[in-house]
């Protein structure tokens, strides 16, 4: 089942109303052709807008993926830094204890 965008719905509805109005006023074939042409152009523009929106969504999805990867890399780097800081703190405490022992002798 195809999804019809709101732009397309409005353009088709407008074309139908215009067609009914023209028929009610004894519209000529030329007027009907102009109305159909206008409706076709509106539908084409709606399709272009939908295509542009889909492309923008794809780009946004790619940007989100890249951001997620960057966050994951940053989280890994932070975890490594935290681990290194814990090791530094442990070594510092060990050095302090060793220094205190040598001072007591």
N, C-alpha and C positions, 0 to 999 in steps of 0.2 A: 504494500500500500504506500503510495507516494505521499509525502508530507507537503502541503501547500502553505507557503509562508503567508503572513498577514498582509504583506505588501501585495502579493499576487491576488489574495482574496479581495482586497479593496479595489484593485485595478479591474479585476474581472466584474465585480459588483458594479463599479462605476460604468464600465462599458455596457453592461446589461441595462442599467438604468438609462444611460444615454440612448441606447438602442430603442428601448421602449418609448422614451420621450420623442425620439425622431420618428418612430413608426406612428405614434399618436398624432404627430403633426404632418403626416404624409411625407415622410422623408424620402429623399431621392437616393438612388443607388450610390451616387457620389458621396453623399453625406454618410451613408452607412459604411462605405469603404473607409472614409476618414475616421469614423468612430472606431472601426475595427483596427485600423492602423494605430490609432492612439492607444487602444487597449493592448495591442501587441507590443508597442514600445514600452508601455508601463510594465507589462509582464517581463519583458527583457531586462529592464532596469531592476526590477525586483529580483530576478535571477542573478544578476550581476552583484547586487547587494548581498544576497545570500552566499554567493561564492566568496566575496570579500570577507564576510563575517566568518565563514568556515576557515579561510586561510588565517585570519587573525586568531581564531581559537587554536588552530594547530601551532602557530608561533607561540602563543601563550602557554600551551601545554609543554612545548619544548623548553621554554624559559623556566617553567616550574620544575621540569626534570633536571635541568642544569643546576638550578638553585638547590634542589634536594641533594644532588651529588656533591655540591660545594659544602653544604651543611654537614654531610656525612664525613667529608674529608676534614673539615674543621673540627668536628667532634672527635675524630680519631687523633688528630694532632693534639687536641687538648688533653685527651686521655694519656697520650705519651708524655706530654709535659708534666701532667700531674704525677705520673709514675716516676719520672726523673726527679721531681721535687721531693717526693717521698724518700727516694734513695739518697738524695743530698742531705735531707734532714736526718736520716738514720746514720749516715756517715759522720755528720757533724756531731751528733750525740755521742757516737762511739769515740771520736777524737776528744771530745770534752771529758768523757769518762777516763780515757787513757791519760790525758793531761793531769786530771785530778789525782789519779793513782801515782803518777810520777812525782807530783808535788808533795804527796803525803810521805814518801819514802825518804 
